[in-house]
Amino acid sequence: KEQRHPIGLPVTIGYIAAVNAAEPAYAAPLLGYAQARLSKLGWTLSPDDAIVHERVHAKLREAMPESQLLELLDRGAGWTDERAIAEASRVTN
């Protein structure tokens, strides 16, 4: 079985969230997954990646009430890798 770097998936999902920030109900859980998974791995985002995440957060905060945003971020934070892949695939289709 091919070995992949463990941060590849959450970083990619984070960028899919960024591309879909105009659809906050879809983007927020994706971002929640990415951030939770990276945190669990003990990974610190590069400065460029951190800027992307901050910009997505700002767009999402503008698009919905804080309570809704937190609920959606938490929802994504609970996803398995497989669920995140399925959701990201749905968003980008």
PDB file of N, CA, C and O in Angstrom, chain B, residues numbered from 101:
ATOM      1  N   LYS B 101       0.847  -1.191   0.000  1.00  0.00           N
ATOM      2  CA  LYS B 101       0.000   0.000   0.000  1.00  0.00           C
ATOM      3  C   LYS B 101       0.885   1.244   0.000  1.00  0.00           C
ATOM      4  O   LYS B 101       1.882   1.315   0.718  1.00  0.00           O
ATOM      5  N   GLU B 102       0.509   2.201  -0.800  1.00  0.00           N
ATOM      6  CA  GLU B 102       1.278   3.442  -0.913  1.00  0.00           C
ATOM      7  C   GLU B 102       1.153   4.262   0.375  1.00  0.00           C
ATOM      8  O   GLU B 102       0.059   4.434   0.913  1.00  0.00           O
ATOM      9  N   GLN B 103       2.281   4.759   0.853  1.00  0.00           N
ATOM     10  CA  GLN B 103       2.285   5.608   2.042  1.00  0.00           C
ATOM     11  C   GLN B 103       2.116   7.065   1.615  1.00  0.00           C
ATOM     12  O   GLN B 103       2.782   7.524   0.687  1.00  0.00           O
ATOM     13  N   ARG B 104       1.246   7.774   2.275  1.00  0.00           N
ATOM     14  CA  ARG B 104       1.026   9.191   1.999  1.00  0.00           C
ATOM     15  C   ARG B 104       1.311   9.978   3.267  1.00  0.00           C
ATOM     16  O   ARG B 104       1.137   9.482   4.380  1.00  0.00           O
ATOM     17  N   HIS B 105       1.750  11.207   3.076  1.00  0.00           N
ATOM     18  CA  HIS B 105       1.994  12.069   4.227  1.00  0.00           C
ATOM     19  C   HIS B 105       0.648  12.365   4.892  1.00  0.00           C
ATOM     20  O   HIS B 105      -0.316  12.693   4.200  1.00  0.00           O
ATOM     21  N   PRO B 106       0.564  12.256   6.209  1.00  0.00           N
ATOM     22  CA  PRO B 106      -0.727  12.389   6.891  1.00  0.00           C
ATOM     23  C   PRO B 106      -1.377  13.763   6.781  1.00  0.00           C
ATOM     24  O   PRO B 106      -2.585  13.881   6.987  1.00  0.00           O
ATOM     25  N   ILE B 107      -0.617  14.798   6.466  1.00  0.00           N
ATOM     26  CA  ILE B 107      -1.252  16.121   6.375  1.00  0.00           C
ATOM     27  C   ILE B 107      -1.817  16.403   4.994  1.00  0.00           C
ATOM     28  O   ILE B 107      -2.525  17.394   4.812  1.00  0.00           O
ATOM     29  N   GLY B 108      -1.521  15.560   4.022  1.00  0.00           N
ATOM     30  CA  GLY B 108      -1.982  15.820   2.657  1.00  0.00           C
ATOM     31  C   GLY B 108      -3.484  15.982   2.555  1.00  0.00           C
ATOM     32  O   GLY B 108      -3.968  16.917   1.917  1.00  0.00           O
ATOM     33  N   LEU B 109      -4.224  15.080   3.176  1.00  0.00           N
ATOM     34  CA  LEU B 109      -5.681  15.145   3.091  1.00  0.00           C
ATOM     35  C   LEU B 109      -6.247  16.390   3.768  1.00  0.00           C
ATOM     36  O   LEU B 109      -7.006  17.121   3.133  1.00  0.00           O
ATOM     37  N   PRO B 110      -5.913  16.662   5.027  1.00  0.00           N
ATOM     38  CA  PRO B 110      -6.517  17.850   5.632  1.00  0.00           C
ATOM     39  C   PRO B 110      -6.102  19.164   4.968  1.00  0.00           C
ATOM     40  O   PRO B 110      -6.896  20.103   4.918  1.00  0.00           O
ATOM     41  N   VAL B 111      -4.887  19.242   4.464  1.00  0.00           N
ATOM     42  CA  VAL B 111      -4.484  20.469   3.757  1.00  0.00           C
ATOM     43  C   VAL B 111      -5.314  20.626   2.486  1.00  0.00           C
ATOM     44  O   VAL B 111      -5.789  21.719   2.178  1.00  0.00           O
ATOM     45  N   THR B 112      -5.484  19.531   1.753  1.00  0.00           N
ATOM     46  CA  THR B 112      -6.291  19.578   0.519  1.00  0.00           C
ATOM     47  C   THR B 112      -7.732  19.946   0.826  1.00  0.00           C
ATOM     48  O   THR B 112      -8.319  20.779   0.135  1.00  0.00           O
ATOM     49  N   ILE B 113      -8.307  19.337   1.852  1.00  0.00           N
ATOM     50  CA  ILE B 113      -9.694  19.641   2.231  1.00  0.00           C
ATOM     51  C   ILE B 113      -9.810  21.113   2.638  1.00  0.00           C
ATOM     52  O   ILE B 113     -10.812  21.759   2.333  1.00  0.00           O
ATOM     53  N   GLY B 114      -8.807  21.640   3.316  1.00  0.00           N
ATOM     54  CA  GLY B 114      -8.820  23.056   3.676  1.00  0.00           C
ATOM     55  C   GLY B 114      -8.851  23.950   2.451  1.00  0.00           C
ATOM     56  O   GLY B 114      -9.535  24.974   2.442  1.00  0.00           O
ATOM     57  N   TYR B 115      -8.118  23.571   1.421  1.00  0.00           N
ATOM     58  CA  TYR B 115      -8.146  24.366   0.184  1.00  0.00           C
ATOM     59  C   TYR B 115      -9.459  24.209  -0.564  1.00  0.00           C
ATOM     60  O   TYR B 115      -9.916  25.152  -1.210  1.00  0.00           O
ATOM     61  N   ILE B 116     -10.069  23.043  -0.489  1.00  0.00           N
ATOM     62  CA  ILE B 116     -11.396  22.873  -1.095  1.00  0.00           C
ATOM     63  C   ILE B 116     -12.394  23.768  -0.368  1.00  0.00           C
ATOM     64  O   ILE B 116     -13.271  24.356  -1.001  1.00  0.00           O
ATOM     65  N   ALA B 117     -12.272  23.878   0.947  1.00  0.00           N
ATOM     66  CA  ALA B 117     -13.126  24.800   1.702  1.00  0.00           C
ATOM     67  C   ALA B 117     -12.912  26.229   1.227  1.00  0.00           C
ATOM     68  O   ALA B 117     -13.873  26.983   1.071  1.00  0.00           O
ATOM     69  N   ALA B 118     -11.659  26.607   0.997  1.00  0.00           N
ATOM     70  CA  ALA B 118     -11.359  27.973   0.551  1.00  0.00           C
ATOM     71  C   ALA B 118     -11.986  28.265  -0.800  1.00  0.00           C
ATOM     72  O   ALA B 118     -12.552  29.338  -1.010  1.00  0.00           O
ATOM     73  N   VAL B 119     -11.886  27.312  -1.715  1.00  0.00           N
ATOM     74  CA  VAL B 119     -12.447  27.495  -3.061  1.00  0.00           C
ATOM     75  C   VAL B 119     -13.967  27.625  -2.995  1.00  0.00           C
ATOM     76  O   VAL B 119     -14.576  28.294  -3.829  1.00  0.00           O
ATOM     77  N   ASN B 120     -14.569  26.986  -2.007  1.00  0.00           N
ATOM     78  CA  ASN B 120     -16.026  26.975  -1.883  1.00  0.00           C
ATOM     79  C   ASN B 120     -16.540  27.919  -0.801  1.00  0.00           C
ATOM     80  O   ASN B 120     -17.664  27.752  -0.328  1.00  0.00           O
ATOM     81  N   ALA B 121     -15.750  28.894  -0.404  1.00  0.00           N
ATOM     82  CA  ALA B 121     -16.146  29.809   0.671  1.00  0.00           C
ATOM     83  C   ALA B 121     -17.418  30.580   0.353  1.00  0.00           C
ATOM     84  O   ALA B 121     -18.098  31.048   1.266  1.00  0.00           O
ATOM     85  N   ALA B 122     -17.748  30.718  -0.915  1.00  0.00           N
ATOM     86  CA  ALA B 122     -18.986  31.394  -1.300  1.00  0.00           C
ATOM     87  C   ALA B 122     -20.213  30.552  -0.940  1.00  0.00           C
ATOM     88  O   ALA B 122     -21.339  31.048  -0.976  1.00  0.00           O
ATOM     89  N   GLU B 123     -19.997  29.289  -0.597  1.00  0.00           N
ATOM     90  CA  GLU B 123     -21.067  28.399  -0.136  1.00  0.00           C
ATOM     91  C   GLU B 123     -20.747  28.002   1.305  1.00  0.00           C
ATOM     92  O   GLU B 123     -20.275  26.893   1.557  1.00  0.00           O
ATOM     93  N   PRO B 124     -21.005  28.906   2.244  1.00  0.00           N
ATOM     94  CA  PRO B 124     -20.533  28.716   3.615  1.00  0.00           C
ATOM     95  C   PRO B 124     -21.056  27.466   4.312  1.00  0.00           C
ATOM     96  O   PRO B 124     -20.341  26.888   5.130  1.00  0.00           O
ATOM     97  N   ALA B 125     -22.262  27.034   4.021  1.00  0.00           N
ATOM     98  CA  ALA B 125     -22.785  25.830   4.672  1.00  0.00           C
ATOM     99  C   ALA B 125     -21.997  24.594   4.274  1.00  0.00           C
ATOM    100  O   ALA B 125     -21.951  23.624   5.031  1.00  0.00           O
ATOM    101  N   TYR B 126     -21.379  24.608   3.108  1.00  0.00           N
ATOM    102  CA  TYR B 126     -20.526  23.507   2.670  1.00  0.00           C
ATOM    103  C   TYR B 126     -19.078  23.708   3.122  1.00  0.00           C
ATOM    104  O   TYR B 126     -18.413  22.762   3.542  1.00  0.00           O
ATOM    105  N   ALA B 127     -18.608  24.931   3.034  1.00  0.00           N
ATOM    106  CA  ALA B 127     -17.199  25.212   3.323  1.00  0.00           C
ATOM    107  C   ALA B 127     -16.859  25.093   4.808  1.00  0.00           C
ATOM    108  O   ALA B 127     -15.782  24.608   5.153  1.00  0.00           O
ATOM    109  N   ALA B 128     -17.743  25.521   5.675  1.00  0.00           N
ATOM    110  CA  ALA B 128     -17.430  25.543   7.104  1.00  0.00           C
ATOM    111  C   ALA B 128     -17.116  24.158   7.678  1.00  0.00           C
ATOM    112  O   ALA B 128     -16.114  24.016   8.378  1.00  0.00           O
ATOM    113  N   PRO B 129     -17.930  23.136   7.411  1.00  0.00           N
ATOM    114  CA  PRO B 129     -17.564  21.821   7.953  1.00  0.00           C
ATOM    115  C   PRO B 129     -16.257  21.286   7.365  1.00  0.00           C
ATOM    116  O   PRO B 129     -15.491  20.619   8.061  1.00  0.00           O
ATOM    117  N   LEU B 130     -16.001  21.573   6.099  1.00  0.00           N
ATOM    118  CA  LEU B 130     -14.728  21.151   5.503  1.00  0.00           C
ATOM    119  C   LEU B 130     -13.556  21.794   6.231  1.00  0.00           C
ATOM    120  O   LEU B 130     -12.566  21.134   6.544  1.00  0.00           O
ATOM    121  N   LEU B 131     -13.680  23.074   6.493  1.00  0.00           N
ATOM    122  CA  LEU B 131     -12.624  23.778   7.211  1.00  0.00           C
ATOM    123  C   LEU B 131     -12.493  23.241   8.634  1.00  0.00           C
ATOM    124  O   LEU B 131     -11.386  23.094   9.150  1.00  0.00           O
ATOM    125  N   GLY B 132     -13.627  22.951   9.260  1.00  0.00           N
ATOM    126  CA  GLY B 132     -13.598  22.374  10.602  1.00  0.00           C
ATOM    127  C   GLY B 132     -12.862  21.051  10.634  1.00  0.00           C
ATOM    128  O   GLY B 132     -12.066  20.796  11.538  1.00  0.00           O
ATOM    129  N   TYR B 133     -13.129  20.204   9.640  1.00  0.00           N
ATOM    130  CA  TYR B 133     -12.410  18.933   9.541  1.00  0.00           C
ATOM    131  C   TYR B 133     -10.915  19.186   9.398  1.00  0.00           C
ATOM    132  O   TYR B 133     -10.110  18.617  10.136  1.00  0.00           O
ATOM    133  N   ALA B 134     -10.545  20.045   8.444  1.00  0.00           N
ATOM    134  CA  ALA B 134      -9.126  20.286   8.154  1.00  0.00           C
ATOM    135  C   ALA B 134      -8.394  20.784   9.394  1.00  0.00           C
ATOM    136  O   ALA B 134      -7.317  20.289   9.727  1.00  0.00           O
ATOM    137  N   GLN B 135      -8.974  21.753  10.068  1.00  0.00           N
ATOM    138  CA  GLN B 135      -8.303  22.324  11.228  1.00  0.00           C
ATOM    139  C   GLN B 135      -8.198  21.322  12.375  1.00  0.00           C
ATOM    140  O   GLN B 135      -7.165  21.243  13.039  1.00  0.00           O
ATOM    141  N   ALA B 136      -9.260  20.561  12.607  1.00  0.00           N
ATOM    142  CA  ALA B 136      -9.232  19.576  13.691  1.00  0.00           C
ATOM    143  C   ALA B 136      -8.223  18.473  13.404  1.00  0.00           C
ATOM    144  O   ALA B 136      -7.492  18.047  14.298  1.00  0.00           O
ATOM    145  N   ARG B 137      -8.185  18.015  12.166  1.00  0.00           N
ATOM    146  CA  ARG B 137      -7.264  16.927  11.808  1.00  0.00           C
ATOM    147  C   ARG B 137      -5.811  17.391  11.910  1.00  0.00           C
ATOM    148  O   ARG B 137      -4.960  16.666  12.426  1.00  0.00           O
ATOM    149  N   LEU B 138      -5.530  18.597  11.419  1.00  0.00           N
ATOM    150  CA  LEU B 138      -4.168  19.122  11.514  1.00  0.00           C
ATOM    151  C   LEU B 138      -3.759  19.314  12.973  1.00  0.00           C
ATOM    152  O   LEU B 138      -2.620  19.034  13.348  1.00  0.00           O
ATOM    153  N   SER B 139      -4.681  19.786  13.779  1.00  0.00           N
ATOM    154  CA  SER B 139      -4.396  19.967  15.204  1.00  0.00           C
ATOM    155  C   SER B 139      -4.098  18.621  15.865  1.00  0.00           C
ATOM    156  O   SER B 139      -3.158  18.499  16.651  1.00  0.00           O
ATOM    157  N   LYS B 140      -4.904  17.619  15.539  1.00  0.00           N
ATOM    158  CA  LYS B 140      -4.696  16.278  16.107  1.00  0.00           C
ATOM    159  C   LYS B 140      -3.325  15.724  15.723  1.00  0.00           C
ATOM    160  O   LYS B 140      -2.694  15.012  16.504  1.00  0.00           O
ATOM    161  N   LEU B 141      -2.870  16.057  14.516  1.00  0.00           N
ATOM    162  CA  LEU B 141      -1.562  15.600  14.047  1.00  0.00           C
ATOM    163  C   LEU B 141      -0.422  16.444  14.603  1.00  0.00           C
ATOM    164  O   LEU B 141       0.750  16.114  14.418  1.00  0.00           O
ATOM    165  N   GLY B 142      -0.773  17.553  15.296  1.00  0.00           N
ATOM    166  CA  GLY B 142       0.250  18.441  15.840  1.00  0.00           C
ATOM    167  C   GLY B 142       0.927  19.279  14.777  1.00  0.00           C
ATOM    168  O   GLY B 142       2.067  19.710  14.950  1.00  0.00           O
ATOM    169  N   TRP B 143       0.224  19.514  13.670  1.00  0.00           N
ATOM    170  CA  TRP B 143       0.806  20.222  12.541  1.00  0.00           C
ATOM    171  C   TRP B 143       0.483  21.706  12.613  1.00  0.00           C
ATOM    172  O   TRP B 143      -0.662  22.085  12.859  1.00  0.00           O
ATOM    173  N   THR B 144       1.477  22.533  12.401  1.00  0.00           N
ATOM    174  CA  THR B 144       1.294  23.975  12.316  1.00  0.00           C
ATOM    175  C   THR B 144       1.294  24.369  10.847  1.00  0.00           C
ATOM    176  O   THR B 144       2.192  23.994  10.092  1.00  0.00           O
ATOM    177  N   LEU B 145       0.289  25.120  10.453  1.00  0.00           N
ATOM    178  CA  LEU B 145       0.204  25.560   9.062  1.00  0.00           C
ATOM    179  C   LEU B 145       1.369  26.467   8.697  1.00  0.00           C
ATOM    180  O   LEU B 145       1.884  27.210   9.532  1.00  0.00           O
ATOM    181  N   SER B 146       1.773  26.393   7.441  1.00  0.00           N
ATOM    182  CA  SER B 146       2.770  27.340   6.943  1.00  0.00           C
ATOM    183  C   SER B 146       2.137  28.730   6.966  1.00  0.00           C
ATOM    184  O   SER B 146       0.912  28.844   7.014  1.00  0.00           O
ATOM    185  N   PRO B 147       2.938  29.775   6.933  1.00  0.00           N
ATOM    186  CA  PRO B 147       2.359  31.117   6.924  1.00  0.00           C
ATOM    187  C   PRO B 147       1.359  31.332   5.781  1.00  0.00           C
ATOM    188  O   PRO B 147       0.317  31.954   5.986  1.00  0.00           O
ATOM    189  N   ASP B 148       1.665  30.830   4.592  1.00  0.00           N
ATOM    190  CA  ASP B 148       0.748  30.997   3.460  1.00  0.00           C
ATOM    191  C   ASP B 148      -0.560  30.244   3.686  1.00  0.00           C
ATOM    192  O   ASP B 148      -1.639  30.772   3.416  1.00  0.00           O
ATOM    193  N   ASP B 149      -0.462  29.009   4.182  1.00  0.00           N
ATOM    194  CA  ASP B 149      -1.673  28.234   4.454  1.00  0.00           C
ATOM    195  C   ASP B 149      -2.488  28.873   5.577  1.00  0.00           C
ATOM    196  O   ASP B 149      -3.718  28.874   5.530  1.00  0.00           O
ATOM    197  N   ALA B 150      -1.812  29.411   6.578  1.00  0.00           N
ATOM    198  CA  ALA B 150      -2.509  30.070   7.684  1.00  0.00           C
ATOM    199  C   ALA B 150      -3.295  31.275   7.182  1.00  0.00           C
ATOM    200  O   ALA B 150      -4.410  31.523   7.642  1.00  0.00           O
ATOM    201  N   ILE B 151      -2.729  32.021   6.251  1.00  0.00           N
ATOM    202  CA  ILE B 151      -3.431  33.176   5.672  1.00  0.00           C
ATOM    203  C   ILE B 151      -4.692  32.719   4.953  1.00  0.00           C
ATOM    204  O   ILE B 151      -5.739  33.353   5.080  1.00  0.00           O
ATOM    205  N   VAL B 152      -4.605  31.634   4.204  1.00  0.00           N
ATOM    206  CA  VAL B 152      -5.781  31.099   3.495  1.00  0.00           C
ATOM    207  C   VAL B 152      -6.862  30.739   4.504  1.00  0.00           C
ATOM    208  O   VAL B 152      -8.020  31.118   4.330  1.00  0.00           O
ATOM    209  N   HIS B 153      -6.500  30.015   5.555  1.00  0.00           N
ATOM    210  CA  HIS B 153      -7.488  29.617   6.568  1.00  0.00           C
ATOM    211  C   HIS B 153      -8.110  30.850   7.237  1.00  0.00           C
ATOM    212  O   HIS B 153      -9.318  30.884   7.472  1.00  0.00           O
ATOM    213  N   GLU B 154      -7.300  31.844   7.539  1.00  0.00           N
ATOM    214  CA  GLU B 154      -7.815  33.070   8.161  1.00  0.00           C
ATOM    215  C   GLU B 154      -8.791  33.782   7.236  1.00  0.00           C
ATOM    216  O   GLU B 154      -9.821  34.281   7.690  1.00  0.00           O
ATOM    217  N   ARG B 155      -8.485  33.833   5.958  1.00  0.00           N
ATOM    218  CA  ARG B 155      -9.378  34.500   4.995  1.00  0.00           C
ATOM    219  C   ARG B 155     -10.691  33.744   4.854  1.00  0.00           C
ATOM    220  O   ARG B 155     -11.755  34.356   4.760  1.00  0.00           O
ATOM    221  N   VAL B 156     -10.623  32.427   4.840  1.00  0.00           N
ATOM    222  CA  VAL B 156     -11.854  31.631   4.752  1.00  0.00           C
ATOM    223  C   VAL B 156     -12.694  31.870   6.005  1.00  0.00           C
ATOM    224  O   VAL B 156     -13.905  32.067   5.908  1.00  0.00           O
ATOM    225  N   HIS B 157     -12.069  31.854   7.168  1.00  0.00           N
ATOM    226  CA  HIS B 157     -12.797  32.127   8.414  1.00  0.00           C
ATOM    227  C   HIS B 157     -13.480  33.487   8.344  1.00  0.00           C
ATOM    228  O   HIS B 157     -14.642  33.616   8.730  1.00  0.00           O
ATOM    229  N   ALA B 158     -12.783  34.483   7.865  1.00  0.00           N
ATOM    230  CA  ALA B 158     -13.361  35.827   7.769  1.00  0.00           C
ATOM    231  C   ALA B 158     -14.583  35.829   6.858  1.00  0.00           C
ATOM    232  O   ALA B 158     -15.608  36.421   7.195  1.00  0.00           O
ATOM    233  N   LYS B 159     -14.479  35.175   5.713  1.00  0.00           N
ATOM    234  CA  LYS B 159     -15.625  35.109   4.786  1.00  0.00           C
ATOM    235  C   LYS B 159     -16.798  34.377   5.422  1.00  0.00           C
ATOM    236  O   LYS B 159     -17.949  34.786   5.271  1.00  0.00           O
ATOM    237  N   LEU B 160     -16.505  33.304   6.128  1.00  0.00           N
ATOM    238  CA  LEU B 160     -17.568  32.543   6.768  1.00  0.00           C
ATOM    239  C   LEU B 160     -18.221  33.332   7.895  1.00  0.00           C
ATOM    240  O   LEU B 160     -19.438  33.262   8.070  1.00  0.00           O
ATOM    241  N   ARG B 161     -17.432  34.081   8.662  1.00  0.00           N
ATOM    242  CA  ARG B 161     -17.989  34.917   9.734  1.00  0.00           C
ATOM    243  C   ARG B 161     -18.903  35.996   9.170  1.00  0.00           C
ATOM    244  O   ARG B 161     -19.899  36.358   9.796  1.00  0.00           O
ATOM    245  N   GLU B 162     -18.568  36.514   7.984  1.00  0.00           N
ATOM    246  CA  GLU B 162     -19.414  37.525   7.349  1.00  0.00           C
ATOM    247  C   GLU B 162     -20.725  36.925   6.845  1.00  0.00           C
ATOM    248  O   GLU B 162     -21.740  37.615   6.758  1.00  0.00           O
ATOM    249  N   ALA B 163     -20.694  35.633   6.515  1.00  0.00           N
ATOM    250  CA  ALA B 163     -21.830  34.994   5.859  1.00  0.00           C
ATOM    251  C   ALA B 163     -22.874  34.436   6.810  1.00  0.00           C
ATOM    252  O   ALA B 163     -24.004  34.178   6.397  1.00  0.00           O
ATOM    253  N   MET B 164     -22.517  34.243   8.088  1.00  0.00           N
ATOM    254  CA  MET B 164     -23.468  33.591   8.991  1.00  0.00           C
ATOM    255  C   MET B 164     -23.204  34.008  10.432  1.00  0.00           C
ATOM    256  O   MET B 164     -22.126  34.502  10.761  1.00  0.00           O
ATOM    257  N   PRO B 165     -24.203  33.801  11.284  1.00  0.00           N
ATOM    258  CA  PRO B 165     -24.006  34.090  12.705  1.00  0.00           C
ATOM    259  C   PRO B 165     -22.914  33.190  13.298  1.00  0.00           C
ATOM    260  O   PRO B 165     -22.718  32.059  12.853  1.00  0.00           O
ATOM    261  N   GLU B 166     -22.217  33.705  14.294  1.00  0.00           N
ATOM    262  CA  GLU B 166     -21.123  32.972  14.933  1.00  0.00           C
ATOM    263  C   GLU B 166     -21.571  31.607  15.447  1.00  0.00           C
ATOM    264  O   GLU B 166     -20.835  30.628  15.328  1.00  0.00           O
ATOM    265  N   SER B 167     -22.768  31.535  16.014  1.00  0.00           N
ATOM    266  CA  SER B 167     -23.243  30.255  16.551  1.00  0.00           C
ATOM    267  C   SER B 167     -23.399  29.213  15.450  1.00  0.00           C
ATOM    268  O   SER B 167     -23.069  28.045  15.656  1.00  0.00           O
ATOM    269  N   GLN B 168     -23.890  29.614  14.305  1.00  0.00           N
ATOM    270  CA  GLN B 168     -24.040  28.689  13.177  1.00  0.00           C
ATOM    271  C   GLN B 168     -22.675  28.263  12.652  1.00  0.00           C
ATOM    272  O   GLN B 168     -22.463  27.090  12.345  1.00  0.00           O
ATOM    273  N   LEU B 169     -21.757  29.209  12.550  1.00  0.00           N
ATOM    274  CA  LEU B 169     -20.410  28.895  12.092  1.00  0.00           C
ATOM    275  C   LEU B 169     -19.752  27.871  13.013  1.00  0.00           C
ATOM    276  O   LEU B 169     -19.178  26.888  12.545  1.00  0.00           O
ATOM    277  N   LEU B 170     -19.835  28.102  14.315  1.00  0.00           N
ATOM    278  CA  LEU B 170     -19.234  27.177  15.270  1.00  0.00           C
ATOM    279  C   LEU B 170     -19.859  25.789  15.170  1.00  0.00           C
ATOM    280  O   LEU B 170     -19.158  24.781  15.259  1.00  0.00           O
ATOM    281  N   GLU B 171     -21.168  25.736  14.988  1.00  0.00           N
ATOM    282  CA  GLU B 171     -21.852  24.447  14.841  1.00  0.00           C
ATOM    283  C   GLU B 171     -21.340  23.698  13.614  1.00  0.00           C
ATOM    284  O   GLU B 171     -21.091  22.494  13.680  1.00  0.00           O
ATOM    285  N   LEU B 172     -21.183  24.405  12.498  1.00  0.00           N
ATOM    286  CA  LEU B 172     -20.713  23.770  11.267  1.00  0.00           C
ATOM    287  C   LEU B 172     -19.243  23.362  11.361  1.00  0.00           C
ATOM    288  O   LEU B 172     -18.868  22.293  10.878  1.00  0.00           O
ATOM    289  N   LEU B 173     -18.416  24.194  11.972  1.00  0.00           N
ATOM    290  CA  LEU B 173     -17.013  23.828  12.177  1.00  0.00           C
ATOM    291  C   LEU B 173     -16.911  22.582  13.053  1.00  0.00           C
ATOM    292  O   LEU B 173     -16.124  21.679  12.771  1.00  0.00           O
ATOM    293  N   ASP B 174     -17.709  22.542  14.114  1.00  0.00           N
ATOM    294  CA  ASP B 174     -17.711  21.380  15.005  1.00  0.00           C
ATOM    295  C   ASP B 174     -18.190  20.123  14.295  1.00  0.00           C
ATOM    296  O   ASP B 174     -17.669  19.033  14.528  1.00  0.00           O
ATOM    297  N   ARG B 175     -19.177  20.279  13.434  1.00  0.00           N
ATOM    298  CA  ARG B 175     -19.675  19.130  12.683  1.00  0.00           C
ATOM    299  C   ARG B 175     -18.545  18.507  11.860  1.00  0.00           C
ATOM    300  O   ARG B 175     -18.338  17.295  11.897  1.00  0.00           O
ATOM    301  N   GLY B 176     -17.824  19.340  11.123  1.00  0.00           N
ATOM    302  CA  GLY B 176     -16.723  18.847  10.310  1.00  0.00           C
ATOM    303  C   GLY B 176     -15.580  18.292  11.137  1.00  0.00           C
ATOM    304  O   GLY B 176     -14.908  17.347  10.723  1.00  0.00           O
ATOM    305  N   ALA B 177     -15.357  18.879  12.308  1.00  0.00           N
ATOM    306  CA  ALA B 177     -14.274  18.416  13.178  1.00  0.00           C
ATOM    307  C   ALA B 177     -14.489  16.971  13.616  1.00  0.00           C
ATOM    308  O   ALA B 177     -13.532  16.273  13.951  1.00  0.00           O
ATOM    309  N   GLY B 178     -15.733  16.527  13.615  1.00  0.00           N
ATOM    310  CA  GLY B 178     -16.039  15.160  14.021  1.00  0.00           C
ATOM    311  C   GLY B 178     -15.996  14.140  12.902  1.00  0.00           C
ATOM    312  O   GLY B 178     -16.179  12.946  13.142  1.00  0.00           O
ATOM    313  N   TRP B 179     -15.757  14.593  11.686  1.00  0.00           N
ATOM    314  CA  TRP B 179     -15.756  13.679  10.544  1.00  0.00           C
ATOM    315  C   TRP B 179     -14.537  12.770  10.535  1.00  0.00           C
ATOM    316  O   TRP B 179     -13.462  13.135  11.010  1.00  0.00           O
ATOM    317  N   THR B 180     -14.730  11.586   9.986  1.00  0.00           N
ATOM    318  CA  THR B 180     -13.614  10.703   9.660  1.00  0.00           C
ATOM    319  C   THR B 180     -12.993  11.194   8.359  1.00  0.00           C
ATOM    320  O   THR B 180     -13.571  12.029   7.663  1.00  0.00           O
ATOM    321  N   ASP B 181     -11.823  10.677   8.037  1.00  0.00           N
ATOM    322  CA  ASP B 181     -11.199  11.019   6.757  1.00  0.00           C
ATOM    323  C   ASP B 181     -12.120  10.647   5.599  1.00  0.00           C
ATOM    324  O   ASP B 181     -12.264  11.411   4.644  1.00  0.00           O
ATOM    325  N   GLU B 182     -12.736   9.485   5.684  1.00  0.00           N
ATOM    326  CA  GLU B 182     -13.607   9.009   4.607  1.00  0.00           C
ATOM    327  C   GLU B 182     -14.804   9.934   4.416  1.00  0.00           C
ATOM    328  O   GLU B 182     -15.199  10.226   3.287  1.00  0.00           O
ATOM    329  N   ARG B 183     -15.370  10.389   5.517  1.00  0.00           N
ATOM    330  CA  ARG B 183     -16.518  11.303   5.429  1.00  0.00           C
ATOM    331  C   ARG B 183     -16.088  12.630   4.814  1.00  0.00           C
ATOM    332  O   ARG B 183     -16.811  13.197   3.995  1.00  0.00           O
ATOM    333  N   ALA B 184     -14.915  13.128   5.204  1.00  0.00           N
ATOM    334  CA  ALA B 184     -14.420  14.396   4.657  1.00  0.00           C
ATOM    335  C   ALA B 184     -14.203  14.275   3.149  1.00  0.00           C
ATOM    336  O   ALA B 184     -14.518  15.197   2.396  1.00  0.00           O
ATOM    337  N   ILE B 185     -13.667  13.146   2.718  1.00  0.00           N
ATOM    338  CA  ILE B 185     -13.461  12.922   1.276  1.00  0.00           C
ATOM    339  C   ILE B 185     -14.800  12.913   0.549  1.00  0.00           C
ATOM    340  O   ILE B 185     -14.942  13.525  -0.510  1.00  0.00           O
ATOM    341  N   ALA B 186     -15.775  12.221   1.115  1.00  0.00           N
ATOM    342  CA  ALA B 186     -17.098  12.149   0.481  1.00  0.00           C
ATOM    343  C   ALA B 186     -17.739  13.526   0.401  1.00  0.00           C
ATOM    344  O   ALA B 186     -18.304  13.891  -0.630  1.00  0.00           O
ATOM    345  N   GLU B 187     -17.655  14.290   1.481  1.00  0.00           N
ATOM    346  CA  GLU B 187     -18.255  15.631   1.487  1.00  0.00           C
ATOM    347  C   GLU B 187     -17.533  16.564   0.520  1.00  0.00           C
ATOM    348  O   GLU B 187     -18.172  17.335  -0.196  1.00  0.00           O
ATOM    349  N   ALA B 188     -16.211  16.498   0.498  1.00  0.00           N
ATOM    350  CA  ALA B 188     -15.453  17.361  -0.411  1.00  0.00           C
ATOM    351  C   ALA B 188     -15.760  17.004  -1.862  1.00  0.00           C
ATOM    352  O   ALA B 188     -15.847  17.891  -2.711  1.00  0.00           O
ATOM    353  N   SER B 189     -15.922  15.747  -2.147  1.00  0.00           N
ATOM    354  CA  SER B 189     -16.267  15.315  -3.508  1.00  0.00           C
ATOM    355  C   SER B 189     -17.633  15.839  -3.915  1.00  0.00           C
ATOM    356  O   SER B 189     -17.843  16.241  -5.059  1.00  0.00           O
ATOM    357  N   ARG B 190     -18.547  15.830  -2.974  1.00  0.00           N
ATOM    358  CA  ARG B 190     -19.906  16.341  -3.251  1.00  0.00           C
ATOM    359  C   ARG B 190     -19.882  17.828  -3.542  1.00  0.00           C
ATOM    360  O   ARG B 190     -20.577  18.310  -4.437  1.00  0.00           O
ATOM    361  N   VAL B 191     -19.075  18.552  -2.777  1.00  0.00           N
ATOM    362  CA  VAL B 191     -19.004  20.007  -2.931  1.00  0.00           C
ATOM    363  C   VAL B 191     -18.420  20.382  -4.278  1.00  0.00           C
ATOM    364  O   VAL B 191     -18.883  21.330  -4.912  1.00  0.00           O
ATOM    365  N   THR B 192     -17.410  19.653  -4.721  1.00  0.00           N
ATOM    366  CA  THR B 192     -16.717  20.064  -5.938  1.00  0.00           C
ATOM    367  C   THR B 192     -17.349  19.512  -7.209  1.00  0.00           C
ATOM    368  O   THR B 192     -16.863  19.792  -8.305  1.00  0.00           O
ATOM    369  N   ASN B 193     -18.414  18.739  -7.087  1.00  0.00           N
ATOM    370  CA  ASN B 193     -19.092  18.215  -8.287  1.00  0.00           C
ATOM    371  C   ASN B 193     -20.100  19.191  -8.818  1.00  0.00           C
ATOM    372  O   ASN B 193     -20.760  18.914  -9.819  1.00  0.00           O
TER     373      ASN B 193
END
